[in-house]
Amino acid sequence: MAPVPYDIYYQDENYFGDPYPGLRDFFDTYPHKGHVLDLGCGQGRDSLHSARTLHSARQGFTVTGIDISQVGLDQLSALARSEELDVMVLHADIHSWDMQGDYDIILLDSMLHFNRKDIPVETALVRKVADKLGSGGILVNFMIAGARREKYLKKILDEQCPWNVLYDDYTDYPDFNATYHRYIAQKV
Ligand SMILES: C[S@@+](CC[C@H](N)C(=O)[O-])C[C@H]1O[C@@H](n2cnc3c(N)ncnc32)[C@H](O)[C@@H]1O
């Protein structure tokens, strides 16, 4: 398989570190567990954390992680196996992937930036996710804080359908000394 840019970062370390406190807090406390889809899961820090919370809920829910880095997916699979967690991985391009399956929670972490050149493809991705979620489904998005991109995300989501916003705040990202915007919304 041809190498992709993140392979080299993932090769030797847990590149993105631990899940943000804001993500852990959501998965640890959100009462309605479900099938989780992690788009651009990388090495799986978030997939693994959500799978641990679902596993402890013992309700047979699953996590699916999708990425183009086979290196990251292999590491994620190995860790999931070692902890006996139900995580499925899929090597696919999230932009062209025809989203199959029913998901209760769709996670995008560090996948949206809305830089000028990325706007068309990222807008299409957000619309695809919003469309795929059923009523009551949850979009979980984390992205680097920035007023312009936060406003743009809300605009394209609100254009698509009504949302009940559960979290619109910020979380620390101690591993990168950064602040991330947390936007978690439930499709009405
Ligand atoms: C900034 S990292 C974020 C990884 C993970 N979400 C996290 O926060 O730990 C971006 C990830 O998206 C993956 N990626 C980039 N473009 C992709 C695409 N078109 N389809 C699937 N994965 C993609 C990269 O391989 C990388 O693992």
The ligand as an SDF file (V2000), in Angstrom:
LIG
                    3D

 27 29  0  0  0  0  0  0  0  0999 V2000
   -4.9290   15.6780   11.9750 C   0  0  0  0  0  0  0  0  0  0  0  0
   -5.0480   13.9360   11.8740 S   0  0  0  0  0  0  0  0  0  0  0  0
   -6.3220   13.6060   13.0350 C   0  0  0  0  0  0  0  0  0  0  0  0
   -6.3640   12.1790   13.5000 C   0  0  0  0  0  0  0  0  0  0  0  0
   -7.4280   11.8710   14.5470 C   0  0  0  0  0  0  0  0  0  0  0  0
   -8.7250   12.3480   14.1800 N   0  0  0  0  0  0  0  0  0  0  0  0
   -7.0320   12.4610   15.8700 C   0  0  0  0  0  0  0  0  0  0  0  0
   -7.4880   13.5450   16.2270 O   0  0  0  0  0  0  0  0  0  0  0  0
   -6.1960   11.8240   16.5490 O   0  0  0  0  0  0  0  0  0  0  0  0
   -5.8180   13.7130   10.3110 C   0  0  0  0  0  0  0  0  0  0  0  0
   -6.0750   12.2570    9.9570 C   0  0  0  0  0  0  0  0  0  0  0  0
   -6.9400   12.2110    8.8240 O   0  0  0  0  0  0  0  0  0  0  0  0
   -6.4740   11.2400    7.9190 C   0  0  0  0  0  0  0  0  0  0  0  0
   -6.9600   11.6370    6.6070 N   0  0  0  0  0  0  0  0  0  0  0  0
   -6.6350   12.7310    5.8900 C   0  0  0  0  0  0  0  0  0  0  0  0
   -7.3350   12.7760    4.7410 N   0  0  0  0  0  0  0  0  0  0  0  0
   -8.1340   11.6770    4.7570 C   0  0  0  0  0  0  0  0  0  0  0  0
   -9.0980   11.1590    3.8490 C   0  0  0  0  0  0  0  0  0  0  0  0
   -9.3820   11.8010    2.7060 N   0  0  0  0  0  0  0  0  0  0  0  0
   -9.7270   10.0140    4.1570 N   0  0  0  0  0  0  0  0  0  0  0  0
   -9.4570    9.3560    5.3230 C   0  0  0  0  0  0  0  0  0  0  0  0
   -8.5550    9.8010    6.2190 N   0  0  0  0  0  0  0  0  0  0  0  0
   -7.9010   10.9430    5.9380 C   0  0  0  0  0  0  0  0  0  0  0  0
   -4.9700   11.2750    8.0640 C   0  0  0  0  0  0  0  0  0  0  0  0
   -4.3560   10.0810    7.6070 O   0  0  0  0  0  0  0  0  0  0  0  0
   -4.8370   11.4910    9.5760 C   0  0  0  0  0  0  0  0  0  0  0  0
   -4.8010   10.2750   10.2560 O   0  0  0  0  0  0  0  0  0  0  0  0
  1  2  1  0
  2  3  1  0
  2 10  1  0
  3  4  1  0
  4  5  1  0
  5  6  1  0
  5  7  1  0
  7  8  2  0
  7  9  1  0
 10 11  1  0
 11 12  1  0
 11 26  1  0
 12 13  1  0
 13 14  1  0
 13 24  1  0
 14 15  1  0
 14 23  1  0
 15 16  2  0
 16 17  1  0
 17 18  1  0
 17 23  2  0
 18 19  1  0
 18 20  2  0
 20 21  1  0
 21 22  2  0
 22 23  1  0
 24 25  1  0
 24 26  1  0
 26 27  1  0
M  CHG  2   2   1   9  -1
M  END
$$$$
